[in-house]
Each structure stands twice: as C-alpha cells, then as structure tokens.
Amino acid sequence: MIQRPHVDWFALSPSLALLAAAGLLLMAAVFGPKRTRKPISAFICGAGFVAALVFAIVLDDRSAKGAALVHDAIFRDRWAAYAQILIAGCGVVAVLISYGERWREENLSEYYALLASAGAGMIFFVQASNLMTMFLGLEWFSIALYVMCAIDIDLVGSLEAGLKYLIIGAFGSATLLFGSALVYGATGQLAFDQIGTAHVTSTSLLVLGLALVIAGLAFKTSAAPFHMWTPDAYQGAPTPVTAFMGSATKVAALVVTYRILLTAFPHDEHLWTWALAGIACASLAIGNLGALAQQNVKRLLAYSSVSHAGFMLIPIASANAIGGRALLYYLVPYCAMSLGAFAVVAARERELGAPVTLDNLVGFGWERPFLGVSMWVFMLGFLGFPLTGGFLGKFYAFAAAYDRGWWWLIVVGVAGTLISAPYYLAVVRSMFLRDAAELQLAPAGGSPPRDLPLQAAVVICLAVTVGSFFAIQPLVDVARSAANALPF
C-alpha cells in the first residue's frame, strides 16, 4: 500500500486561492459576456490576491514554529509567510494598475489568469524546502511571466521582450537545474536542511553546484552580470506587467536565495558571502552607470532595479541576523516605490499613447500634480532620502555589512547612491523644473480620463513608501520574527 504524505492544506491556502481565481478567470474568458468581462476579470483576480493576502497573514500568525511539510517539500514558517504577504500585496496593486490598460478583448481574462498564476507560483516558490519544489516553483511563475511580457501584440517591443525573457530566463533556469543536480550528486539529498548536514562525496562538485545555483537565482533578481534581459524586457513588456515583475519577482528570488544559502550551504559561507558581495558591487556599478545614459523612463527604472538588487544583496552577503531583518524591511518600501513609479509611467503612457521619455515627461508634474508629486517621492525614496522607507532600508543594509566588518561594502553602496542621484533627479527635473523654452505643445483633446484604480494604486504605494519610514519599529519587529525562522 502506498503511504501518502500528510498534506497541510492550510499551508498551501495562499497558492490555492490564486489557482482558484485563475481557474475562474479561464471560465470567464469562455462564458463571460464581453461587455462585463473587464470588471469581472479584474474583480476575480483582485479577490484572489486579497484572499491570498489574508491567508498569508493568518499563516504568519499561526506559524511561530517553522516546520517542513509534505515529505520536506515545503516550509511553513514566518519567513515564507512574510514573503507571501508582500507578493500578494504586489498582486493587488498590479491589478489596480492593469485595469486602465488597453488590452485586446480576446486577451483580457487570459491576462488576469496569467497574473494570478504567476502570483501563485511565486507564493509556492518562497515555501520551497527542497531543490525539486524550488525548481518547479521557479518554472511555474516564470512561464506565466514569459507569456505576460508578450501578450500585447499591438505594443511595439512586447513580442521581443517576451522572446528575450524566454531565452535568457530558460538559460537561467537550466543553470539552476544543473547546479541543483550537481548539489544532489555531491550530497545525495534534495532537502535544504539535509544538504547542510549531509556527508559530501565531492567538495569540488558541491562548490560548482553552489556557484550555478547562485547564478540561476541571480538571473531572477536582475543582479549583474546576470541582468542582460532586464532593460529590454522591462521596456518592451506592458507597463503593468513590468510593475509586477519588478517588485514581486525580486521578493521571491531574494527570499529564496537567502534561505537556501543559509540552510543548505552553511559550511561554504566563506565562499558564497564573498561571491554575493562581488555580485552586489557589480550590480551597483553596472546598474547606476547604465541608468545615467537612459532617456526612456522604463529602461531607466530597469537599470535602477539592477542597482537595488545590489543593495539588497548586501544584507544577504552579510549572512547575519541583522541582514535577515534588513532584507525583509528593505523589500517593503522597495516594492511600493517600484510599483508606484511604474504606475505613474503607465498613466503618462495612456495620455500620450507613446513610450515615456525624459523629454515627453516635461511638465507632467504641473499637469497632474498628485502623480507628479508621487513620482517625486518615489524617486527620492529610490535615492534614499529621509522621510521615505528607502532611506532606512539602505541604512539597515549598511548596518548588516558593518556588523560583519565589511566597511568597504558600505563605501561601495554609498558611492552607488551618489552616482544614482543624477538620473533620479533628472526625472524630477523633467516633471517640474524644465525651462519654458523646453516645453512642447501637448496634443489637443482635453484632459485625460480619470483612472481611479491606478490613482488608488499610487495612493497605496505612496502611503507605504512614507509610512514605512515612520512605522519602522512595527515593521522591524515583524521582520525579526520572520528572520528567526532561518538558522543564523
């Protein structure tokens, strides 16, 4: 008789909620009336993410003692639940940003189904406790994102973005899979905690597998030099898709990276900490220098994403308890700033019917004061100004490096921040401070239609960006509780 493992269905409830939403959306694509398909699809997808958010919060509250479940396939602990809360929150905001996008009628429900499926895959991915479920979760959300990037065939560059992301993403997935195979060959184990305590038959095989695992996950974090897909994919994909990719994917990849390195490779800490420190330095240099040359705002934000991957790798490279808390705190304002910035870009795109550049952003702050001021706050948050969570996020990351004794990494981070100032402030200058002689006539046609869901998304992002500065102690307490699940 086959012994089936006990399945904790409540631990899987956030993923199951989104899978149910995706299934309903596919039914709506077939049976839903055309005139109500848009609001119904957005409502179902949003309800799925809200349900996943609620389940993740309850799961966080009831998972004080972490455990590996379903034959060591998934973790139920606060580290995973914290990441699930962030991913579900990003999904809710992404639905609001998506509502006003001009989707093809035949792609409408399918888009929201893919969005829910990608969210479900990320939520499952952060729970992975062995190499097999990690790879399955990665492929689950990656395939959905590949299709989402290319779903708008009327958008110039969308198909190209999807193809580039597919090819390079497949290469990254293959790298991760090959690395996992080498780790299994060296230890004979799949579970993260068992790999960490296993007898190693070949040290060189294990080290090579570790390097490939780091490289495979670095593709998903957009860390340099594994970032080559990021500018083209971010620029070519529909802006709501870019917003979701730029926030939720980073949460999933960084949280899993920290867990697997600490749990499965504690004896090789002297290797992977230096490797990640090097990747962080490369990301800070390439991301910030690359952004200086950009005129397209989405491409500029793509390189900004690369540089922030470097900042968030600093606490991972530090490999200490402060680093765990710093990463989880940093992700909160970063997701809000990223989603908010892309929401403002989406609003401008819908007004102009053209890609947003620093030139056609001129005067936007005076035309749309709320969105202009919000973009200003997001740019200052990325830069690390006080009164935004970005300031405390960078400070906390530097504190983790200082605790490890890596003052030189702090110097690199501060230098990266200084280099980033010109391009972040260039966005603000374009919106508010361009000379009258530089202004161009706007196309006739009156004021743009109000996009209340998008404005609601910007309000949420603005509140989190600023609120995370003033509510730092509650956020740090929650992050500390989650970080305690890892074996520091």
Protein Blocks (a to p, Z undefined) as FASTA:
>chain_A
ZZdddddfklmmmmmmmmmmmmmmmmmmmmpcfklmmmmmmmmmmmmmmmmmmmmmmmmm
mmmbgcdeehhlaccdfklmmmmmmmmmmmmmmmmmmmmpccdfklmmmmmmmmmmmmmm
mmmmmmpcbfklmmmmmmmmmmmmmmmmmmmmmbghklmmmmmmmmmmmmmmmmmmmmmm
mmmmmnopabfklmmmmccfblklmmmmmmmmmmmmmmmnopafklmmmmmmmmmpcfkl
mmmmmmmmmmmmmmmmmmmmmmmmmmlmmmmmmmmmmmmmmmmmmmmmmmmmpmblklmm
mmmmmmmmmmmmmmmmnopaklmmmmmmmmmmmmmmmmmmmmmmmmmmmmnopacdfklm
goklmmmmmlmmmmmmmmmmmnopahiaklmmmmmmmmmmmmnopaklmmmmmmmmmmmm
mmmmmmmmmmmmgcfklpccddeeijadddfklmmmmmmmmmmmmmmmmmmmmmmmmmmm
mmmmpcZZ
